[in-house]
């Protein structure tokens, strides 16, 4: 689970995985996608619908 402000966010990178029983929603679209190697934004994935 990622926070909304990457530079200043306490999210699962800090407190670990979120237990399944605490998940109440389901992702439906890609909000932000960066290539893990180049760190460039992958514009073709922005707002892509998830199946």
Phi, psi and omega in degrees: 000125181255149178278168183278343177237095188305318184289336186221063186223135173261095182235197187296347173293337181258318185253007174089188183292147178273128178299141182306323184289351177263355179275121184245356181231182180221134178293141179236341181216156175278126180270313183214138181219121178241141175294128184294338181269304184275342183063017175279148178291134177266087185301330182290348180259347182299128181063018176295135179287134178267140180270000000 
